[in-house]
Amino acid sequence: MDTVLRKYTSFEEMKADEYRYWQSRPVHERMDAVEEMIQAAYALKGWEIKPDGPRLQRPFVAFHAMALGT
């Protein structure tokens, strides 16, 4: 995989590009990224995620995506 470097002239331009990137990704990939960020945040705090604790549930996401027509 090739690395792409971009140079931005403003913070707003960078955030707009980031937003466009995430909007171009499928819902399941965005949800995986959210889960990864949650796990990283817990690890930074030194907390442990309990396997039976409340978490993002894929069936809900799939239902939600269907309800929105996406």
PDB file of N, CA, C, O and CB in Angstrom:
ATOM      1  N   MET A   1       0.844  -1.182   0.000  1.00  0.00           N
ATOM      2  CA  MET A   1       0.000   0.000   0.000  1.00  0.00           C
ATOM      3  C   MET A   1       0.886   1.241   0.000  1.00  0.00           C
ATOM      4  O   MET A   1       1.799   1.356   0.817  1.00  0.00           O
ATOM      5  CB  MET A   1      -0.958   0.001   1.220  1.00  0.00           C
ATOM      6  N   ASP A   2       0.621   2.155  -0.901  1.00  0.00           N
ATOM      7  CA  ASP A   2       1.404   3.383  -0.992  1.00  0.00           C
ATOM      8  C   ASP A   2       0.921   4.405   0.031  1.00  0.00           C
ATOM      9  O   ASP A   2      -0.275   4.518   0.298  1.00  0.00           O
ATOM     10  CB  ASP A   2       1.323   3.970  -2.409  1.00  0.00           C
ATOM     11  N   THR A   3       1.857   5.137   0.590  1.00  0.00           N
ATOM     12  CA  THR A   3       1.524   6.195   1.529  1.00  0.00           C
ATOM     13  C   THR A   3       1.260   7.479   0.762  1.00  0.00           C
ATOM     14  O   THR A   3       2.008   7.838  -0.148  1.00  0.00           O
ATOM     15  CB  THR A   3       2.653   6.394   2.563  1.00  0.00           C
ATOM     16  N   VAL A   4       0.194   8.164   1.136  1.00  0.00           N
ATOM     17  CA  VAL A   4      -0.144   9.427   0.493  1.00  0.00           C
ATOM     18  C   VAL A   4       0.008  10.539   1.516  1.00  0.00           C
ATOM     19  O   VAL A   4      -0.572  10.481   2.601  1.00  0.00           O
ATOM     20  CB  VAL A   4      -1.589   9.399  -0.094  1.00  0.00           C
ATOM     21  N   LEU A   5       0.785  11.544   1.170  1.00  0.00           N
ATOM     22  CA  LEU A   5       0.944  12.716   2.025  1.00  0.00           C
ATOM     23  C   LEU A   5       0.246  13.885   1.362  1.00  0.00           C
ATOM     24  O   LEU A   5       0.386  14.110   0.159  1.00  0.00           O
ATOM     25  CB  LEU A   5       2.447  13.037   2.282  1.00  0.00           C
ATOM     26  N   ARG A   6      -0.515  14.633   2.164  1.00  0.00           N
ATOM     27  CA  ARG A   6      -1.210  15.807   1.642  1.00  0.00           C
ATOM     28  C   ARG A   6      -0.798  17.024   2.458  1.00  0.00           C
ATOM     29  O   ARG A   6      -0.594  16.939   3.669  1.00  0.00           O
ATOM     30  CB  ARG A   6      -2.755  15.611   1.679  1.00  0.00           C
ATOM     31  N   LYS A   7      -0.682  18.140   1.782  1.00  0.00           N
ATOM     32  CA  LYS A   7      -0.357  19.391   2.446  1.00  0.00           C
ATOM     33  C   LYS A   7      -1.585  20.291   2.365  1.00  0.00           C
ATOM     34  O   LYS A   7      -2.112  20.546   1.282  1.00  0.00           O
ATOM     35  CB  LYS A   7       0.899  20.075   1.801  1.00  0.00           C
ATOM     36  N   TYR A   8      -2.030  20.764   3.512  1.00  0.00           N
ATOM     37  CA  TYR A   8      -3.217  21.606   3.578  1.00  0.00           C
ATOM     38  C   TYR A   8      -2.819  23.032   3.923  1.00  0.00           C
ATOM     39  O   TYR A   8      -1.842  23.271   4.632  1.00  0.00           O
ATOM     40  CB  TYR A   8      -4.222  21.059   4.611  1.00  0.00           C
ATOM     41  N   THR A   9      -3.598  23.969   3.406  1.00  0.00           N
ATOM     42  CA  THR A   9      -3.317  25.372   3.685  1.00  0.00           C
ATOM     43  C   THR A   9      -4.114  25.895   4.873  1.00  0.00           C
ATOM     44  O   THR A   9      -3.846  26.987   5.373  1.00  0.00           O
ATOM     45  CB  THR A   9      -3.614  26.210   2.464  1.00  0.00           C
ATOM     46  N   SER A  10      -5.103  25.105   5.330  1.00  0.00           N
ATOM     47  CA  SER A  10      -5.883  25.524   6.498  1.00  0.00           C
ATOM     48  C   SER A  10      -6.419  24.302   7.235  1.00  0.00           C
ATOM     49  O   SER A  10      -6.542  23.214   6.673  1.00  0.00           O
ATOM     50  CB  SER A  10      -7.049  26.453   6.077  1.00  0.00           C
ATOM     51  N   PHE A  11      -6.727  24.513   8.487  1.00  0.00           N
ATOM     52  CA  PHE A  11      -7.304  23.457   9.306  1.00  0.00           C
ATOM     53  C   PHE A  11      -8.670  23.052   8.753  1.00  0.00           C
ATOM     54  O   PHE A  11      -9.007  21.869   8.729  1.00  0.00           O
ATOM     55  CB  PHE A  11      -7.426  23.913  10.773  1.00  0.00           C
ATOM     56  N   GLU A  12      -9.455  24.038   8.310  1.00  0.00           N
ATOM     57  CA  GLU A  12     -10.789  23.768   7.773  1.00  0.00           C
ATOM     58  C   GLU A  12     -10.721  22.884   6.530  1.00  0.00           C
ATOM     59  O   GLU A  12     -11.551  21.992   6.352  1.00  0.00           O
ATOM     60  CB  GLU A  12     -11.502  25.081   7.442  1.00  0.00           C
ATOM     61  N   GLU A  13      -9.737  23.130   5.677  1.00  0.00           N
ATOM     62  CA  GLU A  13      -9.549  22.320   4.475  1.00  0.00           C
ATOM     63  C   GLU A  13      -9.209  20.877   4.856  1.00  0.00           C
ATOM     64  O   GLU A  13      -9.712  19.933   4.247  1.00  0.00           O
ATOM     65  CB  GLU A  13      -8.435  22.921   3.584  1.00  0.00           C
ATOM     66  N   MET A  14      -8.356  20.716   5.861  1.00  0.00           N
ATOM     67  CA  MET A  14      -7.977  19.384   6.314  1.00  0.00           C
ATOM     68  C   MET A  14      -9.191  18.648   6.890  1.00  0.00           C
ATOM     69  O   MET A  14      -9.406  17.477   6.578  1.00  0.00           O
ATOM     70  CB  MET A  14      -6.852  19.473   7.365  1.00  0.00           C
ATOM     71  N   LYS A  15      -9.986  19.323   7.725  1.00  0.00           N
ATOM     72  CA  LYS A  15     -11.156  18.686   8.322  1.00  0.00           C
ATOM     73  C   LYS A  15     -12.194  18.329   7.258  1.00  0.00           C
ATOM     74  O   LYS A  15     -12.841  17.286   7.357  1.00  0.00           O
ATOM     75  CB  LYS A  15     -11.778  19.604   9.377  1.00  0.00           C
ATOM     76  N   ALA A  16     -12.362  19.178   6.246  1.00  0.00           N
ATOM     77  CA  ALA A  16     -13.305  18.890   5.165  1.00  0.00           C
ATOM     78  C   ALA A  16     -12.868  17.641   4.397  1.00  0.00           C
ATOM     79  O   ALA A  16     -13.703  16.812   4.035  1.00  0.00           O
ATOM     80  CB  ALA A  16     -13.418  20.099   4.206  1.00  0.00           C
ATOM     81  N   ASP A  17     -11.576  17.506   4.150  1.00  0.00           N
ATOM     82  CA  ASP A  17     -11.059  16.326   3.456  1.00  0.00           C
ATOM     83  C   ASP A  17     -11.251  15.078   4.307  1.00  0.00           C
ATOM     84  O   ASP A  17     -11.616  14.019   3.796  1.00  0.00           O
ATOM     85  CB  ASP A  17      -9.572  16.509   3.108  1.00  0.00           C
ATOM     86  N   GLU A  18     -11.005  15.208   5.599  1.00  0.00           N
ATOM     87  CA  GLU A  18     -11.206  14.081   6.514  1.00  0.00           C
ATOM     88  C   GLU A  18     -12.675  13.652   6.525  1.00  0.00           C
ATOM     89  O   GLU A  18     -12.982  12.460   6.494  1.00  0.00           O
ATOM     90  CB  GLU A  18     -10.747  14.456   7.941  1.00  0.00           C
ATOM     91  N   TYR A  19     -13.572  14.630   6.571  1.00  0.00           N
ATOM     92  CA  TYR A  19     -15.005  14.338   6.557  1.00  0.00           C
ATOM     93  C   TYR A  19     -15.393  13.616   5.269  1.00  0.00           C
ATOM     94  O   TYR A  19     -16.123  12.626   5.313  1.00  0.00           O
ATOM     95  CB  TYR A  19     -15.821  15.636   6.709  1.00  0.00           C
ATOM     96  N   ARG A  20     -14.913  14.102   4.127  1.00  0.00           N
ATOM     97  CA  ARG A  20     -15.206  13.448   2.851  1.00  0.00           C
ATOM     98  C   ARG A  20     -14.693  12.004   2.838  1.00  0.00           C
ATOM     99  O   ARG A  20     -15.362  11.104   2.331  1.00  0.00           O
ATOM    100  CB  ARG A  20     -14.582  14.240   1.692  1.00  0.00           C
ATOM    101  N   TYR A  21     -13.501  11.798   3.400  1.00  0.00           N
ATOM    102  CA  TYR A  21     -12.943  10.440   3.443  1.00  0.00           C
ATOM    103  C   TYR A  21     -13.868   9.507   4.222  1.00  0.00           C
ATOM    104  O   TYR A  21     -14.231   8.438   3.732  1.00  0.00           O
ATOM    105  CB  TYR A  21     -11.531  10.450   4.082  1.00  0.00           C
ATOM    106  N   TRP A  22     -14.250   9.913   5.438  1.00  0.00           N
ATOM    107  CA  TRP A  22     -15.071   9.026   6.264  1.00  0.00           C
ATOM    108  C   TRP A  22     -16.455   8.830   5.673  1.00  0.00           C
ATOM    109  O   TRP A  22     -17.036   7.757   5.839  1.00  0.00           O
ATOM    110  CB  TRP A  22     -15.188   9.578   7.673  1.00  0.00           C
ATOM    111  N   GLN A  23     -16.996   9.808   5.001  1.00  0.00           N
ATOM    112  CA  GLN A  23     -18.292   9.646   4.347  1.00  0.00           C
ATOM    113  C   GLN A  23     -18.203   8.676   3.167  1.00  0.00           C
ATOM    114  O   GLN A  23     -19.202   8.066   2.787  1.00  0.00           O
ATOM    115  CB  GLN A  23     -18.819  11.003   3.872  1.00  0.00           C
ATOM    116  N   SER A  24     -17.025   8.535   2.597  1.00  0.00           N
ATOM    117  CA  SER A  24     -16.855   7.620   1.463  1.00  0.00           C
ATOM    118  C   SER A  24     -16.712   6.159   1.906  1.00  0.00           C
ATOM    119  O   SER A  24     -16.830   5.249   1.087  1.00  0.00           O
ATOM    120  CB  SER A  24     -15.635   8.029   0.646  1.00  0.00           C
ATOM    121  N   ARG A  25     -16.459   5.938   3.191  1.00  0.00           N
ATOM    122  CA  ARG A  25     -16.257   4.585   3.706  1.00  0.00           C
ATOM    123  C   ARG A  25     -17.599   3.946   4.029  1.00  0.00           C
ATOM    124  O   ARG A  25     -18.533   4.655   4.404  1.00  0.00           O
ATOM    125  CB  ARG A  25     -15.352   4.602   4.957  1.00  0.00           C
ATOM    126  N   PRO A  26     -17.728   2.613   3.896  1.00  0.00           N
ATOM    127  CA  PRO A  26     -18.984   1.944   4.249  1.00  0.00           C
ATOM    128  C   PRO A  26     -19.237   2.018   5.763  1.00  0.00           C
ATOM    129  O   PRO A  26     -18.311   2.177   6.558  1.00  0.00           O
ATOM    130  CB  PRO A  26     -18.954   0.469   3.785  1.00  0.00           C
ATOM    131  N   VAL A  27     -20.501   1.899   6.129  1.00  0.00           N
ATOM    132  CA  VAL A  27     -20.901   2.040   7.534  1.00  0.00           C
ATOM    133  C   VAL A  27     -20.142   1.073   8.430  1.00  0.00           C
ATOM    134  O   VAL A  27     -19.678   1.464   9.502  1.00  0.00           O
ATOM    135  CB  VAL A  27     -22.404   1.813   7.685  1.00  0.00           C
ATOM    136  N   HIS A  28     -20.006  -0.179   8.016  1.00  0.00           N
ATOM    137  CA  HIS A  28     -19.336  -1.159   8.871  1.00  0.00           C
ATOM    138  C   HIS A  28     -17.887  -0.755   9.143  1.00  0.00           C
ATOM    139  O   HIS A  28     -17.371  -1.004  10.232  1.00  0.00           O
ATOM    140  CB  HIS A  28     -19.383  -2.551   8.226  1.00  0.00           C
ATOM    141  N   GLU A  29     -17.231  -0.137   8.167  1.00  0.00           N
ATOM    142  CA  GLU A  29     -15.845   0.288   8.367  1.00  0.00           C
ATOM    143  C   GLU A  29     -15.773   1.458   9.352  1.00  0.00           C
ATOM    144  O   GLU A  29     -14.858   1.528  10.173  1.00  0.00           O
ATOM    145  CB  GLU A  29     -15.204   0.685   7.020  1.00  0.00           C
ATOM    146  N   ARG A  30     -16.742   2.374   9.268  1.00  0.00           N
ATOM    147  CA  ARG A  30     -16.781   3.496  10.216  1.00  0.00           C
ATOM    148  C   ARG A  30     -17.039   2.999  11.630  1.00  0.00           C
ATOM    149  O   ARG A  30     -16.446   3.496  12.587  1.00  0.00           O
ATOM    150  CB  ARG A  30     -17.861   4.512   9.810  1.00  0.00           C
ATOM    151  N   MET A  31     -17.941   1.999  11.761  1.00  0.00           N
ATOM    152  CA  MET A  31     -18.240   1.457  13.089  1.00  0.00           C
ATOM    153  C   MET A  31     -17.027   0.719  13.652  1.00  0.00           C
ATOM    154  O   MET A  31     -16.773   0.783  14.855  1.00  0.00           O
ATOM    155  CB  MET A  31     -19.459   0.511  13.028  1.00  0.00           C
ATOM    156  N   ASP A  32     -16.284   0.027  12.810  1.00  0.00           N
ATOM    157  CA  ASP A  32     -15.053  -0.630  13.255  1.00  0.00           C
ATOM    158  C   ASP A  32     -14.053   0.403  13.776  1.00  0.00           C
ATOM    159  O   ASP A  32     -13.370   0.163  14.772  1.00  0.00           O
ATOM    160  CB  ASP A  32     -14.427  -1.448  12.103  1.00  0.00           C
ATOM    161  N   ALA A  33     -13.969   1.556  13.100  1.00  0.00           N
ATOM    162  CA  ALA A  33     -13.063   2.614  13.540  1.00  0.00           C
ATOM    163  C   ALA A  33     -13.496   3.170  14.888  1.00  0.00           C
ATOM    164  O   ALA A  33     -12.650   3.465  15.732  1.00  0.00           O
ATOM    165  CB  ALA A  33     -13.003   3.737  12.500  1.00  0.00           C
ATOM    166  N   VAL A  34     -14.804   3.319  15.105  1.00  0.00           N
ATOM    167  CA  VAL A  34     -15.310   3.795  16.395  1.00  0.00           C
ATOM    168  C   VAL A  34     -14.944   2.803  17.489  1.00  0.00           C
ATOM    169  O   VAL A  34     -14.471   3.197  18.555  1.00  0.00           O
ATOM    170  CB  VAL A  34     -16.846   4.004  16.345  1.00  0.00           C
ATOM    171  N   GLU A  35     -15.158   1.535  17.233  1.00  0.00           N
ATOM    172  CA  GLU A  35     -14.816   0.501  18.217  1.00  0.00           C
ATOM    173  C   GLU A  35     -13.323   0.532  18.536  1.00  0.00           C
ATOM    174  O   GLU A  35     -12.933   0.394  19.695  1.00  0.00           O
ATOM    175  CB  GLU A  35     -15.221  -0.895  17.698  1.00  0.00           C
ATOM    176  N   GLU A  36     -12.499   0.708  17.527  1.00  0.00           N
ATOM    177  CA  GLU A  36     -11.053   0.777  17.739  1.00  0.00           C
ATOM    178  C   GLU A  36     -10.682   1.983  18.608  1.00  0.00           C
ATOM    179  O   GLU A  36      -9.819   1.877  19.480  1.00  0.00           O
ATOM    180  CB  GLU A  36     -10.317   0.850  16.387  1.00  0.00           C
ATOM    181  N   MET A  37     -11.330   3.125  18.372  1.00  0.00           N
ATOM    182  CA  MET A  37     -11.053   4.317  19.183  1.00  0.00           C
ATOM    183  C   MET A  37     -11.507   4.138  20.631  1.00  0.00           C
ATOM    184  O   MET A  37     -10.843   4.605  21.556  1.00  0.00           O
ATOM    185  CB  MET A  37     -11.741   5.540  18.574  1.00  0.00           C
ATOM    186  N   ILE A  38     -12.641   3.459  20.823  1.00  0.00           N
ATOM    187  CA  ILE A  38     -13.120   3.180  22.179  1.00  0.00           C
ATOM    188  C   ILE A  38     -12.111   2.305  22.908  1.00  0.00           C
ATOM    189  O   ILE A  38     -11.775   2.574  24.061  1.00  0.00           O
ATOM    190  CB  ILE A  38     -14.509   2.494  22.146  1.00  0.00           C
ATOM    191  N   GLN A  39     -11.627   1.260  22.247  1.00  0.00           N
ATOM    192  CA  GLN A  39     -10.638   0.369  22.870  1.00  0.00           C
ATOM    193  C   GLN A  39      -9.351   1.119  23.193  1.00  0.00           C
ATOM    194  O   GLN A  39      -8.759   0.895  24.249  1.00  0.00           O
ATOM    195  CB  GLN A  39     -10.332  -0.825  21.947  1.00  0.00           C
ATOM    196  N   ALA A  40      -8.908   2.008  22.303  1.00  0.00           N
ATOM    197  CA  ALA A  40      -7.696   2.790  22.558  1.00  0.00           C
ATOM    198  C   ALA A  40      -7.892   3.734  23.737  1.00  0.00           C
ATOM    199  O   ALA A  40      -6.986   3.900  24.554  1.00  0.00           O
ATOM    200  CB  ALA A  40      -7.299   3.586  21.310  1.00  0.00           C
ATOM    201  N   ALA A  41      -9.067   4.355  23.835  1.00  0.00           N
ATOM    202  CA  ALA A  41      -9.349   5.267  24.953  1.00  0.00           C
ATOM    203  C   ALA A  41      -9.340   4.510  26.278  1.00  0.00           C
ATOM    204  O   ALA A  41      -8.788   4.992  27.267  1.00  0.00           O
ATOM    205  CB  ALA A  41     -10.711   5.972  24.753  1.00  0.00           C
ATOM    206  N   TYR A  42      -9.949   3.332  26.298  1.00  0.00           N
ATOM    207  CA  TYR A  42      -9.938   2.517  27.515  1.00  0.00           C
ATOM    208  C   TYR A  42      -8.508   2.142  27.893  1.00  0.00           C
ATOM    209  O   TYR A  42      -8.136   2.214  29.064  1.00  0.00           O
ATOM    210  CB  TYR A  42     -10.791   1.247  27.325  1.00  0.00           C
ATOM    211  N   ALA A  43      -7.714   1.747  26.915  1.00  0.00           N
ATOM    212  CA  ALA A  43      -6.329   1.347  27.173  1.00  0.00           C
ATOM    213  C   ALA A  43      -5.524   2.522  27.730  1.00  0.00           C
ATOM    214  O   ALA A  43      -4.713   2.336  28.638  1.00  0.00           O
ATOM    215  CB  ALA A  43      -5.671   0.812  25.881  1.00  0.00           C
ATOM    216  N   LEU A  44      -5.736   3.729  27.199  1.00  0.00           N
ATOM    217  CA  LEU A  44      -5.014   4.908  27.696  1.00  0.00           C
ATOM    218  C   LEU A  44      -5.347   5.196  29.154  1.00  0.00           C
ATOM    219  O   LEU A  44      -4.490   5.633  29.922  1.00  0.00           O
ATOM    220  CB  LEU A  44      -5.342   6.130  26.842  1.00  0.00           C
ATOM    221  N   LYS A  45      -6.601   4.946  29.527  1.00  0.00           N
ATOM    222  CA  LYS A  45      -7.024   5.164  30.913  1.00  0.00           C
ATOM    223  C   LYS A  45      -6.633   4.008  31.836  1.00  0.00           C
ATOM    224  O   LYS A  45      -6.746   4.109  33.057  1.00  0.00           O
ATOM    225  CB  LYS A  45      -8.526   5.370  30.966  1.00  0.00           C
ATOM    226  N   GLY A  46      -6.172   2.914  31.234  1.00  0.00           N
ATOM    227  CA  GLY A  46      -5.830   1.743  32.031  1.00  0.00           C
ATOM    228  C   GLY A  46      -7.050   0.937  32.446  1.00  0.00           C
ATOM    229  O   GLY A  46      -6.983   0.128  33.371  1.00  0.00           O
ATOM    230  N   TRP A  47      -8.155   1.157  31.766  1.00  0.00           N
ATOM    231  CA  TRP A  47      -9.389   0.447  32.070  1.00  0.00           C
ATOM    232  C   TRP A  47      -9.477  -0.819  31.236  1.00  0.00           C
ATOM    233  O   TRP A  47      -8.816  -0.952  30.206  1.00  0.00           O
ATOM    234  CB  TRP A  47     -10.613   1.345  31.820  1.00  0.00           C
ATOM    235  N   GLU A  48     -10.299  -1.739  31.697  1.00  0.00           N
ATOM    236  CA  GLU A  48     -10.518  -2.985  30.973  1.00  0.00           C
ATOM    237  C   GLU A  48     -11.952  -3.026  30.470  1.00  0.00           C
ATOM    238  O   GLU A  48     -12.882  -2.732  31.220  1.00  0.00           O
ATOM    239  CB  GLU A  48     -10.215  -4.211  31.870  1.00  0.00           C
ATOM    240  N   ILE A  49     -12.135  -3.384  29.218  1.00  0.00           N
ATOM    241  CA  ILE A  49     -13.482  -3.529  28.667  1.00  0.00           C
ATOM    242  C   ILE A  49     -13.977  -4.916  29.027  1.00  0.00           C
ATOM    243  O   ILE A  49     -13.372  -5.925  28.663  1.00  0.00           O
ATOM    244  CB  ILE A  49     -13.503  -3.302  27.113  1.00  0.00           C
ATOM    245  N   LYS A  50     -15.083  -4.949  29.744  1.00  0.00           N
ATOM    246  CA  LYS A  50     -15.644  -6.241  30.141  1.00  0.00           C
ATOM    247  C   LYS A  50     -16.312  -6.890  28.930  1.00  0.00           C
ATOM    248  O   LYS A  50     -17.047  -6.226  28.198  1.00  0.00           O
ATOM    249  CB  LYS A  50     -16.664  -6.073  31.312  1.00  0.00           C
ATOM    250  N   PRO A  51     -16.061  -8.191  28.714  1.00  0.00           N
ATOM    251  CA  PRO A  51     -16.620  -8.862  27.527  1.00  0.00           C
ATOM    252  C   PRO A  51     -18.143  -8.850  27.490  1.00  0.00           C
ATOM    253  O   PRO A  51     -18.727  -8.878  26.407  1.00  0.00           O
ATOM    254  CB  PRO A  51     -16.138 -10.291  27.473  1.00  0.00           C
ATOM    255  N   ASP A  52     -18.801  -8.808  28.652  1.00  0.00           N
ATOM    256  CA  ASP A  52     -20.264  -8.838  28.668  1.00  0.00           C
ATOM    257  C   ASP A  52     -20.858  -7.453  28.913  1.00  0.00           C
ATOM    258  O   ASP A  52     -22.058  -7.332  29.158  1.00  0.00           O
ATOM    259  CB  ASP A  52     -20.757  -9.806  29.736  1.00  0.00           C
ATOM    260  N   GLY A  53     -20.036  -6.414  28.850  1.00  0.00           N
ATOM    261  CA  GLY A  53     -20.519  -5.055  29.068  1.00  0.00           C
ATOM    262  C   GLY A  53     -21.237  -4.508  27.849  1.00  0.00           C
ATOM    263  O   GLY A  53     -21.115  -5.054  26.753  1.00  0.00           O
ATOM    264  N   PRO A  54     -21.994  -3.415  28.041  1.00  0.00           N
ATOM    265  CA  PRO A  54     -22.689  -2.821  26.891  1.00  0.00           C
ATOM    266  C   PRO A  54     -21.704  -2.276  25.862  1.00  0.00           C
ATOM    267  O   PRO A  54     -20.747  -1.585  26.213  1.00  0.00           O
ATOM    268  CB  PRO A  54     -23.626  -1.702  27.356  1.00  0.00           C
ATOM    269  N   ARG A  55     -21.941  -2.587  24.610  1.00  0.00           N
ATOM    270  CA  ARG A  55     -21.063  -2.165  23.514  1.00  0.00           C
ATOM    271  C   ARG A  55     -21.903  -1.871  22.289  1.00  0.00           C
ATOM    272  O   ARG A  55     -23.112  -2.102  22.279  1.00  0.00           O
ATOM    273  CB  ARG A  55     -19.997  -3.247  23.197  1.00  0.00           C
ATOM    274  N   LEU A  56     -21.260  -1.364  21.267  1.00  0.00           N
ATOM    275  CA  LEU A  56     -21.950  -1.157  19.999  1.00  0.00           C
ATOM    276  C   LEU A  56     -22.324  -2.519  19.427  1.00  0.00           C
ATOM    277  O   LEU A  56     -21.487  -3.418  19.342  1.00  0.00           O
ATOM    278  CB  LEU A  56     -21.064  -0.349  18.995  1.00  0.00           C
ATOM    279  N   GLN A  57     -23.562  -2.661  19.045  1.00  0.00           N
ATOM    280  CA  GLN A  57     -24.037  -3.939  18.549  1.00  0.00           C
ATOM    281  C   GLN A  57     -24.274  -3.867  17.047  1.00  0.00           C
ATOM    282  O   GLN A  57     -24.968  -2.967  16.575  1.00  0.00           O
ATOM    283  CB  GLN A  57     -25.318  -4.355  19.276  1.00  0.00           C
ATOM    284  N   ARG A  58     -23.722  -4.781  16.308  1.00  0.00           N
ATOM    285  CA  ARG A  58     -23.854  -4.783  14.851  1.00  0.00           C
ATOM    286  C   ARG A  58     -25.311  -4.920  14.386  1.00  0.00           C
ATOM    287  O   ARG A  58     -25.693  -4.228  13.442  1.00  0.00           O
ATOM    288  CB  ARG A  58     -23.026  -5.912  14.266  1.00  0.00           C
ATOM    289  N   PRO A  59     -26.148  -5.778  14.999  1.00  0.00           N
ATOM    290  CA  PRO A  59     -27.535  -5.871  14.514  1.00  0.00           C
ATOM    291  C   PRO A  59     -28.257  -4.525  14.575  1.00  0.00           C
ATOM    292  O   PRO A  59     -29.032  -4.199  13.676  1.00  0.00           O
ATOM    293  CB  PRO A  59     -28.309  -6.904  15.333  1.00  0.00           C
ATOM    294  N   PHE A  60     -28.009  -3.752  15.617  1.00  0.00           N
ATOM    295  CA  PHE A  60     -28.626  -2.431  15.728  1.00  0.00           C
ATOM    296  C   PHE A  60     -28.150  -1.531  14.597  1.00  0.00           C
ATOM    297  O   PHE A  60     -28.941  -0.806  13.993  1.00  0.00           O
ATOM    298  CB  PHE A  60     -28.305  -1.791  17.092  1.00  0.00           C
ATOM    299  N   VAL A  61     -26.861  -1.583  14.316  1.00  0.00           N
ATOM    300  CA  VAL A  61     -26.292  -0.759  13.241  1.00  0.00           C
ATOM    301  C   VAL A  61     -26.909  -1.154  11.910  1.00  0.00           C
ATOM    302  O   VAL A  61     -27.282  -0.287  11.119  1.00  0.00           O
ATOM    303  CB  VAL A  61     -24.747  -0.905  13.185  1.00  0.00           C
ATOM    304  N   ALA A  62     -27.021  -2.445  11.655  1.00  0.00           N
ATOM    305  CA  ALA A  62     -27.594  -2.897  10.389  1.00  0.00           C
ATOM    306  C   ALA A  62     -29.052  -2.455  10.276  1.00  0.00           C
ATOM    307  O   ALA A  62     -29.484  -2.016   9.211  1.00  0.00           O
ATOM    308  CB  ALA A  62     -27.485  -4.430  10.263  1.00  0.00           C
ATOM    309  N   PHE A  63     -29.806  -2.566  11.357  1.00  0.00           N
ATOM    310  CA  PHE A  63     -31.202  -2.151  11.357  1.00  0.00           C
ATOM    311  C   PHE A  63     -31.282  -0.643  11.137  1.00  0.00           C
ATOM    312  O   PHE A  63     -32.097  -0.167  10.347  1.00  0.00           O
ATOM    313  CB  PHE A  63     -31.898  -2.552  12.683  1.00  0.00           C
ATOM    314  N   HIS A  64     -30.444   0.092  11.829  1.00  0.00           N
ATOM    315  CA  HIS A  64     -30.430   1.557  11.723  1.00  0.00           C
ATOM    316  C   HIS A  64     -30.119   1.973  10.288  1.00  0.00           C
ATOM    317  O   HIS A  64     -30.771   2.864   9.745  1.00  0.00           O
ATOM    318  CB  HIS A  64     -29.391   2.171  12.700  1.00  0.00           C
ATOM    319  N   ALA A  65     -29.139   1.339   9.681  1.00  0.00           N
ATOM    320  CA  ALA A  65     -28.745   1.680   8.308  1.00  0.00           C
ATOM    321  C   ALA A  65     -29.904   1.391   7.355  1.00  0.00           C
ATOM    322  O   ALA A  65     -30.152   2.164   6.430  1.00  0.00           O
ATOM    323  CB  ALA A  65     -27.475   0.884   7.879  1.00  0.00           C
ATOM    324  N   MET A  66     -30.605   0.299   7.571  1.00  0.00           N
ATOM    325  CA  MET A  66     -31.742  -0.030   6.712  1.00  0.00           C
ATOM    326  C   MET A  66     -32.870   0.970   6.913  1.00  0.00           C
ATOM    327  O   MET A  66     -33.544   1.348   5.955  1.00  0.00           O
ATOM    328  CB  MET A  66     -32.240  -1.457   6.994  1.00  0.00           C
ATOM    329  N   ALA A  67     -33.080   1.400   8.148  1.00  0.00           N
ATOM    330  CA  ALA A  67     -34.152   2.339   8.453  1.00  0.00           C
ATOM    331  C   ALA A  67     -33.888   3.692   7.778  1.00  0.00           C
ATOM    332  O   ALA A  67     -34.827   4.386   7.390  1.00  0.00           O
ATOM    333  CB  ALA A  67     -34.295   2.517   9.980  1.00  0.00           C
ATOM    334  N   LEU A  68     -32.617   4.063   7.641  1.00  0.00           N
ATOM    335  CA  LEU A  68     -32.281   5.331   7.000  1.00  0.00           C
ATOM    336  C   LEU A  68     -32.243   5.221   5.481  1.00  0.00           C
ATOM    337  O   LEU A  68     -32.133   6.229   4.783  1.00  0.00           O
ATOM    338  CB  LEU A  68     -30.947   5.828   7.507  1.00  0.00           C
ATOM    339  N   GLY A  69     -32.333   4.007   4.976  1.00  0.00           N
ATOM    340  CA  GLY A  69     -32.303   3.811   3.532  1.00  0.00           C
ATOM    341  C   GLY A  69     -30.909   3.867   2.952  1.00  0.00           C
ATOM    342  O   GLY A  69     -30.749   4.120   1.757  1.00  0.00           O
ATOM    343  N   THR A  70     -29.873   3.634   3.785  1.00  0.00           N
ATOM    344  CA  THR A  70     -28.493   3.646   3.291  1.00  0.00           C
ATOM    345  C   THR A  70     -27.982   2.256   3.086  1.00  0.00           C
ATOM    346  O   THR A  70     -26.837   2.074   2.673  1.00  0.00           O
ATOM    347  CB  THR A  70     -27.583   4.386   4.241  1.00  0.00           C
TER     348      THR A  70
END
